[in-house]
Amino acid sequence: MFLINCPYCGPREESEFHPAGEAHLKRPANPEKLSDIEWADYLFMRQNTKGILLERWVHRHGCRRWFNVARDTRTNKVLHVYQMGDSPPTQLKHIKP
């Protein structure tokens, strides 16, 4: 178990949160014009990064608010937490586990 620093409630155990996949995905402007293959690509294809991954999380047993997490998938270490709508920090590519 590890701690996540909720931007609204402060540090809490990981069991209070729920991950919801990759962050910063852009929904297609005209999904009705996409082929089935293009739509399936949008819905199911993700980076599955080995290393730093930007994810959406929700504090389901706390404030119930959504936020983004930069997490290293190799170590499970949370490197940065930031609010929805904020840009990811640019220094993340320089962080090493």
TORPA-4810 file (N, C-alpha, C, O; in nm, 3 decimals):
<nodes>
NODE_1_0.085_-0.117_0.000_0.000_0.000_0.000_0.089_0.124_0.000_0.198_0.123_0.057_M
NODE_2_0.042_0.229_-0.064_0.118_0.353_-0.069_0.025_0.471_-0.045_-0.097_0.457_-0.050_F
NODE_3_0.083_0.586_-0.019_0.005_0.708_0.006_-0.011_0.789_-0.121_0.080_0.797_-0.204_L
NODE_4_-0.128_0.848_-0.136_-0.155_0.944_-0.243_-0.193_1.074_-0.175_-0.277_1.077_-0.085_I
NODE_5_-0.132_1.181_-0.220_-0.160_1.313_-0.162_-0.277_1.375_-0.238_-0.257_1.444_-0.338_N
NODE_6_-0.399_1.352_-0.191_-0.517_1.410_-0.253_-0.501_1.562_-0.253_-0.472_1.620_-0.148_C
NODE_7_-0.521_1.629_-0.368_-0.504_1.775_-0.370_-0.610_1.849_-0.288_-0.598_1.969_-0.267_P
NODE_8_-0.712_1.779_-0.242_-0.820_1.840_-0.165_-0.820_1.799_-0.018_-0.858_1.877_0.069_Y
NODE_9_-0.776_1.675_0.011_-0.782_1.621_0.148_-0.647_1.596_0.213_-0.639_1.576_0.334_C
NODE_10_-0.541_1.596_0.135_-0.409_1.565_0.187_-0.377_1.417_0.172_-0.451_1.344_0.106_G
NODE_11_-0.268_1.371_0.232_-0.222_1.233_0.216_-0.321_1.132_0.274_-0.369_1.146_0.386_P
NODE_12_-0.350_1.030_0.194_-0.439_0.921_0.236_-0.385_0.790_0.177_-0.307_0.790_0.082_R
NODE_13_-0.428_0.678_0.237_-0.388_0.547_0.185_-0.448_0.522_0.048_-0.560_0.564_0.018_E
NODE_14_-0.374_0.455_-0.034_-0.414_0.424_-0.172_-0.549_0.353_-0.179_-0.620_0.368_-0.278_E
NODE_15_-0.586_0.277_-0.076_-0.712_0.202_-0.078_-0.835_0.293_-0.079_-0.945_0.246_-0.110_S
NODE_16_-0.820_0.422_-0.046_-0.932_0.517_-0.051_-0.960_0.566_-0.193_-1.062_0.630_-0.217_E
NODE_17_-0.871_0.535_-0.286_-0.880_0.589_-0.421_-0.909_0.481_-0.523_-0.897_0.361_-0.495_F
NODE_18_-0.946_0.525_-0.642_-0.969_0.431_-0.753_-0.907_0.490_-0.879_-0.938_0.603_-0.917_H
NODE_19_-0.819_0.413_-0.946_-0.762_0.462_-1.071_-0.864_0.450_-1.183_-0.946_0.359_-1.184_P
NODE_20_-0.858_0.542_-1.278_-0.956_0.540_-1.388_-0.889_0.556_-1.523_-0.949_0.610_-1.616_A
NODE_21_-0.768_0.509_-1.535_-0.702_0.505_-1.665_-0.620_0.628_-1.697_-0.601_0.718_-1.615_G
NODE_22_-0.573_0.627_-1.819_-0.482_0.731_-1.868_-0.547_0.869_-1.869_-0.664_0.884_-1.905_E
NODE_23_-0.471_0.968_-1.828_-0.519_1.106_-1.825_-0.492_1.176_-1.959_-0.412_1.129_-2.040_A
NODE_24_-0.560_1.286_-1.978_-0.540_1.376_-2.092_-0.574_1.314_-2.227_-0.516_1.351_-2.329_H
NODE_25_-0.669_1.220_-2.229_-0.715_1.167_-2.356_-0.812_1.266_-2.419_-0.901_1.318_-2.351_L
NODE_26_-0.796_1.292_-2.546_-0.882_1.387_-2.614_-0.991_1.312_-2.690_-0.962_1.231_-2.778_K
NODE_27_-1.115_1.341_-2.656_-1.228_1.277_-2.723_-1.235_1.325_-2.867_-1.215_1.444_-2.893_R
NODE_28_-1.262_1.235_-2.963_-1.274_1.277_-3.102_-1.384_1.382_-3.120_-1.490_1.373_-3.057_P
NODE_29_-1.358_1.481_-3.205_-1.453_1.592_-3.226_-1.584_1.543_-3.286_-1.691_1.590_-3.245_A
NODE_30_-1.579_1.452_-3.379_-1.699_1.399_-3.446_-1.699_1.247_-3.441_-1.671_1.182_-3.541_N
NODE_31_-1.730_1.189_-3.326_-1.721_1.043_-3.313_-1.813_0.968_-3.411_-1.782_0.856_-3.450_P
NODE_32_-1.923_1.030_-3.449_-2.014_0.963_-3.542_-1.953_0.944_-3.681_-2.002_0.864_-3.759_E
NODE_33_-1.846_1.017_-3.711_-1.780_1.006_-3.841_-1.665_0.906_-3.841_-1.605_0.880_-3.945_K
NODE_34_-1.635_0.850_-3.725_-1.527_0.753_-3.715_-1.571_0.615_-3.761_-1.687_0.578_-3.745_L
NODE_35_-1.479_0.542_-3.818_-1.507_0.402_-3.851_-1.510_0.322_-3.721_-1.467_0.371_-3.616_S
NODE_36_-1.560_0.201_-3.727_-1.561_0.116_-3.608_-1.419_0.092_-3.555_-1.397_0.087_-3.434_D
NODE_37_-1.325_0.077_-3.645_-1.186_0.054_-3.604_-1.129_0.178_-3.536_-1.060_0.166_-3.435_I
NODE_38_-1.155_0.297_-3.590_-1.108_0.421_-3.529_-1.171_0.442_-3.391_-1.104_0.486_-3.298_E
NODE_39_-1.301_0.413_-3.380_-1.370_0.428_-3.252_-1.315_0.329_-3.149_-1.293_0.366_-3.034_W
NODE_40_-1.293_0.206_-3.190_-1.235_0.106_-3.101_-1.095_0.147_-3.057_-1.057_0.127_-2.941_A
NODE_41_-1.019_0.205_-3.148_-0.886_0.257_-3.114_-0.894_0.361_-3.003_-0.817_0.356_-2.907_D
NODE_42_-0.988_0.455_-3.016_-1.006_0.558_-2.914_-1.047_0.497_-2.780_-0.995_0.536_-2.675_Y
NODE_43_-1.140_0.403_-2.784_-1.192_0.345_-2.660_-1.093_0.254_-2.588_-1.087_0.256_-2.465_L
NODE_44_-1.017_0.175_-2.662_-0.942_0.067_-2.599_-0.790_0.076_-2.605_-0.723_0.014_-2.522_F
NODE_45_-0.734_0.150_-2.698_-0.590_0.152_-2.713_-0.529_0.258_-2.622_-0.564_0.376_-2.629_M
NODE_46_-0.439_0.216_-2.537_-0.373_0.305_-2.443_-0.222_0.282_-2.451_-0.176_0.183_-2.507_R
NODE_47_-0.145_0.375_-2.393_0.000_0.368_-2.402_0.059_0.250_-2.326_0.156_0.189_-2.372_Q
NODE_48_0.003_0.216_-2.211_0.056_0.109_-2.126_0.205_0.129_-2.100_0.286_0.038_-2.118_N
NODE_49_0.238_0.248_-2.059_0.376_0.292_-2.042_0.449_0.217_-1.931_0.395_0.196_-1.822_T
NODE_50_0.570_0.177_-1.960_0.660_0.126_-1.856_0.745_0.244_-1.816_0.840_0.280_-1.885_K
NODE_51_0.710_0.304_-1.704_0.775_0.426_-1.661_0.669_0.524_-1.614_0.570_0.484_-1.553_G
NODE_52_0.689_0.651_-1.640_0.598_0.755_-1.591_0.470_0.756_-1.674_0.473_0.770_-1.797_I
NODE_53_0.358_0.741_-1.606_0.226_0.741_-1.669_0.138_0.844_-1.600_0.134_0.852_-1.477_L
NODE_54_0.067_0.923_-1.680_-0.028_1.020_-1.626_-0.165_0.954_-1.621_-0.216_0.907_-1.723_L
NODE_55_-0.224_0.951_-1.502_-0.350_0.879_-1.481_-0.454_0.968_-1.414_-0.420_1.067_-1.348_E
NODE_56_-0.581_0.932_-1.432_-0.691_0.996_-1.359_-0.723_0.907_-1.240_-0.726_0.784_-1.251_R
NODE_57_-0.748_0.971_-1.125_-0.786_0.898_-1.004_-0.905_0.971_-0.940_-0.924_1.091_-0.960_W
NODE_58_-0.983_0.896_-0.864_-1.092_0.955_-0.788_-1.076_0.914_-0.642_-1.041_0.800_-0.612_V
NODE_59_-1.103_1.008_-0.552_-1.096_0.981_-0.408_-1.233_0.927_-0.365_-1.315_0.999_-0.309_H
NODE_60_-1.255_0.801_-0.393_-1.390_0.743_-0.377_-1.435_0.729_-0.232_-1.555_0.730_-0.205_R
NODE_61_-1.342_0.715_-0.138_-1.379_0.705_0.003_-1.338_0.830_0.080_-1.298_0.823_0.196_H
NODE_62_-1.349_0.941_0.013_-1.312_1.068_0.075_-1.396_1.179_0.012_-1.519_1.177_0.021_G
NODE_63_-1.331_1.274_-0.050_-1.402_1.390_-0.105_-1.474_1.360_-0.236_-1.555_1.441_-0.282_C
NODE_64_-1.448_1.243_-0.297_-1.510_1.199_-0.423_-1.475_1.289_-0.541_-1.548_1.296_-0.639_R
NODE_65_-1.364_1.357_-0.531_-1.322_1.445_-0.639_-1.216_1.376_-0.725_-1.141_1.290_-0.679_R
NODE_66_-1.212_1.418_-0.853_-1.118_1.363_-0.949_-0.993_1.448_-0.954_-0.998_1.569_-0.931_W
NODE_67_-0.879_1.385_-0.984_-0.753_1.455_-1.000_-0.660_1.367_-1.083_-0.693_1.252_-1.112_F
NODE_68_-0.547_1.420_-1.121_-0.449_1.346_-1.201_-0.328_1.310_-1.117_-0.291_1.381_-1.024_N
NODE_69_-0.266_1.198_-1.152_-0.149_1.148_-1.083_-0.043_1.112_-1.187_-0.073_1.049_-1.288_V
NODE_70_0.079_1.151_-1.162_0.194_1.103_-1.239_0.256_0.992_-1.155_0.306_1.017_-1.045_A
NODE_71_0.253_0.870_-1.208_0.300_0.754_-1.132_0.399_0.676_-1.216_0.381_0.661_-1.337_R
NODE_72_0.504_0.628_-1.152_0.600_0.543_-1.221_0.548_0.400_-1.211_0.539_0.344_-1.102_D
NODE_73_0.515_0.341_-1.324_0.455_0.208_-1.325_0.556_0.099_-1.288_0.517_-0.013_-1.255_T
NODE_74_0.684_0.130_-1.294_0.786_0.031_-1.257_0.796_0.015_-1.106_0.822_-0.095_-1.057_R
NODE_75_0.777_0.125_-1.033_0.795_0.123_-0.887_0.665_0.149_-0.810_0.660_0.130_-0.689_T
NODE_76_0.561_0.192_-0.882_0.433_0.231_-0.823_0.444_0.361_-0.743_0.352_0.396_-0.669_N
NODE_77_0.553_0.432_-0.758_0.576_0.556_-0.683_0.497_0.670_-0.747_0.505_0.693_-0.867_K
NODE_78_0.422_0.743_-0.664_0.349_0.861_-0.709_0.448_0.978_-0.710_0.503_1.015_-0.607_V
NODE_79_0.469_1.035_-0.828_0.567_1.141_-0.845_0.507_1.280_-0.833_0.574_1.373_-0.789_L
NODE_80_0.382_1.292_-0.872_0.318_1.423_-0.868_0.166_1.405_-0.875_0.115_1.314_-0.941_H
NODE_81_0.095_1.493_-0.804_-0.051_1.495_-0.806_-0.093_1.636_-0.846_-0.038_1.734_-0.796_V
NODE_82_-0.190_1.646_-0.937_-0.237_1.777_-0.980_-0.386_1.771_-1.015_-0.439_1.665_-1.048_Y
NODE_83_-0.451_1.885_-1.006_-0.595_1.892_-1.025_-0.635_1.873_-1.171_-0.558_1.900_-1.263_Q
NODE_84_-0.759_1.828_-1.190_-0.814_1.815_-1.324_-0.811_1.952_-1.390_-0.839_2.053_-1.325_M
NODE_85_-0.779_1.956_-1.516_-0.774_2.082_-1.589_-0.636_2.146_-1.589_-0.606_2.228_-1.675_G
NODE_86_-0.552_2.108_-1.491_-0.415_2.159_-1.488_-0.329_2.078_-1.585_-0.356_1.960_-1.610_D
NODE_87_-0.227_2.141_-1.638_-0.132_2.072_-1.725_-0.037_1.989_-1.641_-0.006_2.026_-1.528_S
NODE_88_0.010_1.878_-1.696_0.110_1.800_-1.621_0.239_1.880_-1.609_0.272_1.957_-1.699_P
NODE_89_0.311_1.863_-1.501_0.436_1.937_-1.485_0.539_1.894_-1.589_0.552_1.776_-1.621_P
NODE_90_0.611_1.990_-1.641_0.709_1.961_-1.747_0.833_1.891_-1.695_0.903_1.826_-1.773_T
NODE_91_0.862_1.900_-1.568_0.984_1.839_-1.514_0.973_1.688_-1.499_1.072_1.624_-1.463_Q
NODE_92_0.858_1.627_-1.526_0.840_1.484_-1.504_0.935_1.400_-1.586_0.981_1.296_-1.538_L
NODE_93_0.967_1.440_-1.707_1.058_1.358_-1.789_1.197_1.349_-1.730_1.276_1.263_-1.769_K
NODE_94_1.229_1.439_-1.636_1.361_1.439_-1.574_1.365_1.362_-1.443_1.472_1.343_-1.386_H
NODE_95_1.250_1.316_-1.395_1.244_1.242_-1.269_1.284_1.097_-1.294_1.234_1.033_-1.387_I
NODE_96_1.372_1.045_-1.211_1.412_0.906_-1.221_1.369_0.834_-1.094_1.375_0.892_-0.986_K
NODE_97_1.326_0.708_-1.107_1.282_0.634_-0.988_1.396_0.606_-0.892_1.375_0.545_-0.787_P
</nodes>
